[in-house]
Amino acid sequence: MRRLASGMTALAAAVTLAACSATAPQPGEAARKPTPQGQGQPEYLVFYEHGRGREAKAAVERAGGTTVADNTKLGYLLAAGGDGAFQAAVGGDPAVVGVSPDRSIGRTASKPVTRALPDEQAFTKRAGEPLAPRQWDMRMIGADRANAKVPGSKKVLVGVIDTGVDGKHPDIAPNFNRELSRNFVTDRPKDDYGETLDGPCEAKNCKDPVDADDDGHGTHVASTIASPINGIGIAGVAPGVQIVNIRAGQDSGFFFLKPSLDALTYAADIGVDVVNMSYYVDPWLFNCRANKSDTKKQQLEQRAIITGMQRALDYARKRGVTLISALGNGSTDLGNPKIDKQSPGYPKGDEKERTIDNSCVNVPAESKGVISVSALGPSGRKAAYSDYGVEQTDVSAPGGDVLDGQGVNVTRSILAAAPEHVLRAAGRVGKDGKPKGADVVRDCTGGPCSYYQYLEGTSMAAPHATGVAAILISRFGKPGKGGLELAPDTVQDLLYKTATPKACPSPREYTYNAFGTSEKHLCQGDTDDNGFYGHGIVNAWKAATAQP
């Protein structure tokens, strides 16, 4: 799960219904010292100016380090460093643009929902998959109708860059491409301070198989995109396309920089058509190149994140990968951020408060070439937690909002597939196999029982847009690497053109109320492009029927 407190305002914190298990040190707690993770020297990603790799290697050597590998595709060295002065020494060379420790840098962008009304909302039986009546999100974007007309082509490859995908789930397995799936992550039992991170390893050498997801986030995302029409559970936006698990996230929800870069590079090299990135890059919620309150090492790390991710995104986009990202759950105007209290967010407890401005960016949501998605509740309003911004919001999609109506109701979130073992470990399923709350749903109509969970967040909004993009590629793509190809510029143009325009609310300053807390969000822009809805709400039916 995403670290929900990150960047959140008072309102967003008030509506948080579950939090991550890690806790910050309490006042008076003794300072913790980093615990070495494994043997050998620490490793760094050293990004160099184009054509200056040789000079960067020399800088590494002068600083007492050694070059382990040179990634010429993205322009960085993997270097083993010496003492604490290594990072600053290398970063001072004019050939070097950024230096980041090779460690956890990201979190997923979802909000688990465990609180619900005692009496679950009643659902009217509809045609379609068994749990279709619960899928208000699919009806909002016309995916229930589009499924029959353009379910999507098996030649379209959708990469899920996330915490993994449960490829054995009955409502994912038919569309799961195990052969192409990869896991770029090694589980880490503890963090740099010796605190529990991923917990005990489930697989040999702490390397999970490509069809595993011990967090559940990536499985939910994959299900929203492409759960098949098979008489089981739900149907995704594009139930006929293939899902490729390109794992870059830890079991705990954190990401490493190098796996994130590797995931994007791999997606480009195998011909993936569109990737879903429902996470933000950490340990800096906002990455600033030269914030005065940051140390030189911290500035170098943020520059490396900005530069490295942009190079990886550019590499993928130039090779035909459409890039779609969750916008974020901080309830923040990304065009006018002011305070960051949650960075650096890894290891937990290292956070500090710093003043920021619009020169600081949320990555990848604010990276160039990325389509960023805000989240909506069932009424169509921007979700209270969703980030926004006239320059940052490209499109909007259902992401869920438990407060969008009278009281609190879990069924206003997004229902999608969940790994059974994850639900059992979280205590959401009993020994008898029955769900322990309205946040979990079991379907046994198609044979062996399968499980589904309600989640809300911009993580849940992004895969709706990814599914619509997959429909467009299925319709207009031409034969190419991986199956079909459609230029990302064309996909973006069609996604915007087929979206349903939605104007800012009136008055533009919309008031959200929750648990005695009130907050105003200002929507700027016109009907065709504004800070709440971007170019509009993605529309699967228009994508399936509109002419180019």
N, C-alpha and C positions, 0 to 999 in steps of 0.2 A: 504494500500500500504506500501511497505517497505520504510523506510527513505532513500531516494535515495542518499543523500550526504554522508552517512556512509561509511567510508573507501575509498571513491572515489578519484581517481587521477584527474588531471586537465582534461584529455580527457573524463573520465567518467562523470565528472560534465558538460562538454561542450555538451555532447550528451543527457543529461537529458532533456526530453521534457515536463515533468510535475513534480511538487514537492508536498509534503504533505502540508496541510494547516497550520500546526503549524509553527510559526516563532520564532527564538531565540531572546532574548532581544538585543536591539541596544545599542551601546556604550553610556554610560551616564545614562542608564535606572536604576532606583532604584532597589536594590537587592530585590528579592522576598522571601517571607517566606512560608514554607510549610503550606498548609491548611489541617487540619485533615479530613480524609475521613471516615465519619460515626462516631459512638460512640465507646467508649471503648479504651483499650490499643492497640498499634500497635502489629501485629503478625509477627512471624519469623518462618522460616523453619530451624531447627537445625539438621544437618546431623551428625550422630555419627558413630564411628567405629563399625564394625560388633560385636554383642554380648555385646555392652556397652551402651545399651539404658537406663538402670537403673542409670548409672553414669551420663549420659547426663541430665536425669531428675533432678538429685540432683544439677547439675551445674545450671540448669534453676532456681531452687528454691533459691540457694545461691545468684543468681544475682537479685533476687526480682521478678521473673516471675512465671508463672504457665503453666503447660503442658495442652494444650487443647485436643490434640490427638497424638497417636503414630502410625505411619505408619511402621509396621514391615516388609512389603514387600520390601520397598525401604530404610528402615533404617533412618527415620527422625522423629523429633517431630514437631508438630505445637504448638508453644509456644507464649503466650501473655506476652510481655515484659514491663518493667517499663520505666525508664528514658533513656537518650541517651547513658549511659554507659553499658546498658544491652548487646548489641551485642558483644562488645569487651570482656566483662567479661565472657560470655558463651563461646565465641570462644577461650578463653585462656585455657580452660580445655582440658587435653590430650585425653579425650574420644570424643571430638568434632572435626570434620574435616572441617566444613564450616557452616556459618550462613548467611542466606539471608532474607531480608525483604520480606514479602509476597506481592509483587507488580509486576507491569508490567515489563516483561523481554524480550520481543521479537518483531520482526517485520517481515512482509512477504517480500518475495524477488521477487518483480515484478516491472516493470516500465510501468505506464500507458502512453498511446500514444494518444496525442490529436492534434499534428501537422501533417498535411499530405499535399501531393501535391494537387493542385487544381483539376487536372484531374486524377481520380482514375484509376489504372491499369486495363486494360481490361482482362476479363477472358473467356477462351474457355469452352463451355459447355461440361461436362463430365458425364459419367454414375455415379450413386450413389445418395447421398443425395443432396438436392437443392443447398447447399453452398459448395459442395465438390470441385468445381473448385478453390476455394480460399484456400484450405487446402494443400499448398505446403509442409507443415510439415509432413502430413500423407504419401504423395508420397515419401518424402525423406527416410522414414524408412520402406516403403512397407506396411504400415497399410491399405491402400486402397485395396490391394490385400488380405491381411491377414483377413480382415473383413469377407469375404465370406467363407474362409476355417475354421478359428478358431475364431469366434466372442467372445469367452469366455464363461465360465460356470456360471450359476446363483448360483452355489454352492461356487463360489469364492467371498469373502468379501474384499473389498478395503476400508480402512479407510482413510478419508481425514481430517487430523489434520490441521485446518485452521480457517478462520473467519466465517465459516458456509457454508451451501449449500442451495441454493434455490430449495428445493425439489418439489416445484410446477411448476418449469419451464417445459414447454412442452417437451424440449429435454433432461430432466434429470429425470422427474417423473417416467417413466416406470422402471428405474433401481435403484430408490431411496428406501432404506430400512429405513422407518420411525420408525419402531418398535425398531430397534437396535440403532438408532442414539441418541446421547446425546449432551447436551450443558453444558460444565463445566465452563462457563463464566457468570458473572453478569456484565451487562453494567455499566460503570462508567461515569456519565455525565462530570465530571471535573477531572483534574489531581491533583497532590499533591500541586500545586501552585494555584489552583482555576481556571486554564485556561481550556477552552473547550477541552475535550478528545473525548468521544463518542457522546456527545450531549444529548438532551432529550431522555429519555427512551421510547421505542415504545411499550413495553409490561409491564404487571403487575409485580411489584417487580423487574423491570429491567432485567428480565430473558426471553430472546427471545425463541420462540418455536424452535424445532429441525429441522424444515424445512425452517428456515429463514437465510438470509445472507444480512446484511445491508452495507457490504463493496464491495462485488462482487468478491473478490479474490478467495475465496474457491469455488465459483460456476464455475469460469473459469477453475480452476484446475480439478474439478470433471467432467466437460464437456469434457475436453481433454482426460481424462482417459476412460470415459464410456458413452458418449452420444449415445443413441441407434440408430439403423437403423429403422426409423419409418416414413420416408418421410418428416421429418422436419429438417431444418437447416443442421447440420453437423453430422458426426459419429465420435465417439472417437476411441482410439487405440484398446480398448477391449469392444465393444458395447454390450456384453452380460452379463457382470459381474454386481455385485451389489455394489452400493456406500453406505457407512455408514458415515454419518456426525459425526465426533468426535471433536466438536468445542473447541478450546483452545484460540482463538484470539478475541480481542475486536473489536467492530465496527470500531474503528480508526486504526486497524492493529496491535496494541500492543498485547503482550501476557503476561499472568501471569505465574509465575513459577509453582505454585501448579496445575492450570488447565493443564499445559503441562505435568506434571508428571501423573496426573490423567488420561489424555487422552491415554498415552502410556500404563498405567496399565490396563485400561478398554479394549483397543484393544486386549491386550494379554489374558485377562480373558474371552472374548466372542468368541475367535477363529478367529479374523481378520487375513487374510493371508498376506497382505502387506499394509503398511501405507505410505502416501505421506506427507513429511514435507517441504513445500515450505516457510520456514522462518528461520531466524537466531535468536539465543538467545541473549537477550539484558538485562540490559542496557549496557553491555560491548560487543562491536563489536568483540574485541579480549579479551578472558578471560585469565588472567595471575595469577598464584598462589602467586607470591611474587614480583610484580613490585615495585621498590623502590619509584616511584612517587605516589603510591597509599597509602591511609591511611590503618590502620589495619582493619577497618570496610570494606573498599572496597576490600581488599585482602580476607577477610573471605567470602564476598558475591560471589566473583569470584570462590573461591574454592567450595562453595556450588553449584554454577551453574554447574561447571565441574563435580563434584561428583554426584550430584543429577540426572542430565540428563543422565550420564553414567549408573547409577544404573537402571533408568527407561528403558533405551534402552536395557540394558542387560536382564532385566526382560522380556521385550517383545520378544526379539530375542530367548531367551531360550524356549519360549512358542510358537514358530513357526511363529513369525511376521517378515517378510522381511522389512527392514528399508531403505527408499529412501529419500534423501534430496537434495534440491537445494544447489549449491555450493556457490552462492553469487554474487552480482553485483558490487563489489568494484573495478573491473579492476586491481586486485592485485594478485601477486604471493604469494600464501598462504604459500609457503615453505620458503619465505624470506620477511616477513612483517617487516616494519621498524618504521613507525609512525602511531599512532592511534589518530586522532584529534576529533573523534566523540563520545567518551565514557567518562563518562556514559551518554547514550542517553536518559534517562528518569529520571525525567521530563525534557522536552526540555529546554535547557539553562544551564544545568549542565556540559556540555562537557568541556574537557580539552585536551591539547596536551601531549602525552607521548611517549617515545621511547619504542618499543617492539621488540621481536625477535620470532624465531620459537617455543619457549617454550609456547607462548601464542596461544590459539586456538579459532577458530570460531566454535561455537556449534549450531546445531548438525553436521554440515558438516564434522568437523574433529574429531568427536567422534568415538570410536571404534565400529566396526560392522555395520557402516552406509555406504550405497552406495551413493556416492556424484556425482552430475551430472553438467557438464558444459554446456553452451548454444552455439548454432550455428545459423548463419544466413542462408538464403536460398541458398547461394553459397556453403555452407559447411564449411566456415571459422569459427573459434571461434569468437563469438560476441565480440565487442569491450569492452563492460561493464563486461563481464563474468570473474569471478575469475578463477584462474588456479593454477597448481602446480603438479609436477610429483608424489608427495606422496599423494596429496589430490584428484585429478581427477580420478574417477573410470570409468565412461563412459560419453559420450556426447550425446546430443539430440537437436533437433530444439527448440530454445527458442525465435527466432526472432532477427532481427537487422535492423532497419530502414535505416541505412547507408550502408548496404551491396549491393552496386550498385551505379548508378548515382543518385546524389541528395538524397533527403529524401523521403521515401515512406512508409506510414503506413502499406500497404499490405505485407510488408516484416516481419511483426510481426505475432503473432499467434491468429487466430480467434477461439473463443469459447463462450459458453453461458454466458449471463449477466442478472442479475435481472433487470426487467424493472423499478422498483421504484428507484433503485440506479442510473440508467442512467438519469431518469427524474430529480432526485434531483441534479445531477451534471450538468444539463442543456444540456445534450447530445441528448435529445429527445424532440421535440416540442409538443405543445398541440394537434396538429393534428396526433401525433404518428410517425411522420417521423424523422429519424435521422438527426442531425444537422451537421454531418461531416462524413468523410470517415472512421473514427475510429469506428463507430457503424453501424451495418448492421441489417436490419429487414427482416424476412422471414414470409410470410403469405400464403405460398402455401399449408400448411397442415391443415388449419383451423384457429384458433385464432393466431394472430401474435406473434412471439417470437423474442427476441433480442439477439444480439451477439456483442462482442467487441474485438478489436485488442489490445493485451497486449504483451509486450516483457519482458524477464527476465529469470534468471535461474529458477524462479518459474514456468515458462511455459515449461522449458526443463524437469524438474523432473517428471511431470505427464506422459510424453511420455515414460520414462523408467519404471514408475510404471505400465502403461498399458501393456507394453511388459512383465513385470514380471507376471502380471495377466494372460496373454496368456500362459506362461510357466506353471504356477500353474494349469490352466485349463487342460492342456495336460497331465501333469505328476503327479499331486497331487493325493493323496490317500484319501479315506473317513476318516474324522476325525472331531474334534471339529469345529463347525461353518459350516461344509460342506466338504471342501477338505483341505488337509494339504500337504505341501512340505517344507522340512527343508530349512531355510534361506541360509545355506551354499550351498545347491544344486541349489536354485534359483539364487544365485549370480554366481555360476560357469556356469550355463546355459546362464545367461544374458551376461557374458563376452564372452563365446564361440560363441554365435550367433551374437555378435556385429560385425560390419564391421570395420576392422582395418583401421586407417588413420594415415599416417606419419606426423611428424612435417613439417611445411612449409619450403621452401628453398629460401632464407636463414632462419635459425631457428629463428632469431630475426625479428619478423614480425612487420611492421610499420602500425599503424592505424592513419589516418588523418581525422579530423573533425573540421569544422568551424575555420580553421586557427591554430588548435592545433595538434601536432604530438606526438605520444608516441610509444615506442617499447616494445613488450612483447616477452620474450625469452622462446621458447618451448624446454624442455629437455626430454630425453627419446627416446626410439626406436618406431618402428611402432606398436608393440604389446602393448605398455604401455607408454604413454607420458603425459606431463603436460597439453596439450590442449584438447586431445581427450580421455585420459585414455586408456582403453582397446578397444575403438572404438565407433562408432556411433550405438546406439541401433537399432536393426533390427527386426521389427514385423513379416515380412515375413519369415525370417529364424527361428524365434521363433515358428512360426506356422507350419513349415515344417521339420525342422532339427530333426534328430534322436538323442536320448540322448547319 
